[in-house]
Amino acid sequence: MTRAWMAGGLALWWGWQTAQYVPVWNTPLSLATHVVQLAPSKPQALLNNGTMLVVHGQLSHARRAFVGAHAAAQAAHVPPYDRVAVTESATDNLRAVAVLVASARARGWT
């Protein structure tokens, strides 16, 4: 009987946890945004969130995320390999966003 109660309790807990995180896992953007909420000073989280924002056409928000990733990568606690990788990626992504914005303006989309 104890095993049955434990299994039932585990099933209830799992169901509750699933219900809590379904909205988080709904889209890659919602997951990336949730990760930034949990770890707002992590450069890779900001970089990933910026990428998902670009995919969803939210270029001004993406730009802010890339600027934040670049700044967060300069923190003392960030390992050198992460600092280099995120700084380079954020810089490249900021250039790409600038090109996308200029292209959208040239086409009259903004």
VMD Tcl script that draws the C-alpha trace (Angstrom):
set ca {
  {0.00 0.00 0.00}
  {2.86 2.40 0.72}
  {4.18 2.00 -2.81}
  {0.76 2.76 -4.25}
  {0.54 5.97 -2.21}
  {4.04 6.97 -3.24}
  {3.27 6.26 -6.90}
  {0.03 8.25 -6.65}
  {1.78 11.15 -4.96}
  {4.53 11.12 -7.55}
  {1.98 11.09 -10.37}
  {0.15 14.07 -8.84}
  {3.39 15.98 -8.38}
  {4.47 15.22 -11.95}
  {1.10 16.34 -13.27}
  {1.30 19.59 -11.32}
  {4.87 20.27 -12.51}
  {3.85 19.57 -16.10}
  {0.93 21.98 -15.84}
  {3.26 24.64 -14.42}
  {5.81 24.38 -17.23}
  {3.67 23.75 -20.32}
  {3.46 27.52 -21.02}
  {7.24 27.79 -20.62}
  {7.92 25.04 -23.17}
  {5.17 26.25 -25.52}
  {7.55 27.95 -27.97}
  {11.31 28.43 -28.23}
  {10.75 32.14 -27.51}
  {8.77 31.46 -24.33}
  {11.49 29.06 -23.16}
  {14.29 31.54 -23.92}
  {12.38 34.33 -22.16}
  {11.83 32.13 -19.12}
  {15.55 31.30 -18.96}
  {16.38 35.03 -18.98}
  {13.89 35.57 -16.15}
  {15.67 32.87 -14.14}
  {19.20 34.00 -15.01}
  {19.14 37.64 -16.19}
  {22.91 38.09 -15.90}
  {23.87 35.02 -17.96}
  {25.25 36.17 -21.30}
  {24.35 32.98 -23.19}
  {20.73 33.18 -22.00}
  {20.48 36.77 -23.27}
  {22.10 35.80 -26.57}
  {19.68 32.89 -27.09}
  {16.72 35.08 -26.20}
  {17.86 37.69 -28.71}
  {18.07 35.03 -31.40}
  {14.51 33.88 -30.71}
  {13.32 37.49 -30.75}
  {14.86 37.94 -34.21}
  {13.10 34.80 -35.42}
  {9.82 36.30 -34.20}
  {10.53 39.65 -35.87}
  {10.96 41.60 -32.63}
  {14.12 43.35 -33.76}
  {14.20 46.20 -31.23}
  {13.84 43.74 -28.35}
  {16.44 41.49 -29.95}
  {18.85 44.40 -30.19}
  {18.41 45.06 -26.46}
  {19.03 41.38 -25.70}
  {22.24 41.36 -27.77}
  {23.49 44.56 -26.14}
  {22.71 43.00 -22.76}
  {24.51 39.78 -23.71}
  {27.57 41.76 -24.78}
  {27.59 43.70 -21.51}
  {26.95 40.59 -19.37}
  {29.81 38.77 -21.08}
  {32.25 41.36 -19.71}
  {31.48 40.46 -16.07}
  {34.36 39.11 -14.02}
  {32.62 35.79 -13.27}
  {32.24 34.88 -16.96}
  {34.88 32.37 -18.12}
  {37.19 33.69 -20.85}
  {35.91 31.26 -23.51}
  {32.30 32.36 -22.86}
  {33.35 36.01 -22.86}
  {34.95 35.68 -26.29}
  {32.19 33.55 -27.82}
  {29.29 35.67 -26.57}
  {31.03 38.97 -27.35}
  {31.71 37.88 -30.93}
  {28.23 36.43 -31.42}
  {26.50 39.46 -29.92}
  {28.53 41.80 -32.12}
  {27.74 39.76 -35.24}
  {24.06 39.58 -34.32}
  {23.87 43.32 -33.70}
  {25.28 43.90 -37.19}
  {22.74 41.47 -38.65}
  {19.86 43.20 -36.84}
  {21.05 46.56 -38.20}
  {20.99 45.10 -41.73}
  {17.50 43.66 -41.19}
  {16.19 46.99 -39.87}
  {17.75 48.90 -42.79}
  {16.30 46.42 -45.25}
  {12.84 46.68 -43.69}
  {13.02 50.49 -43.84}
  {14.15 50.43 -47.47}
  {11.14 48.30 -48.33}
  {8.81 50.53 -46.36}
  {7.92 47.82 -43.85}
  {8.47 50.01 -40.81}
}
mol new
graphics top color blue
foreach p $ca { graphics top sphere $p radius 0.5 }
foreach p [lrange $ca 0 end-1] q [lrange $ca 1 end] { graphics top cylinder $p $q radius 0.2 }
display resetview
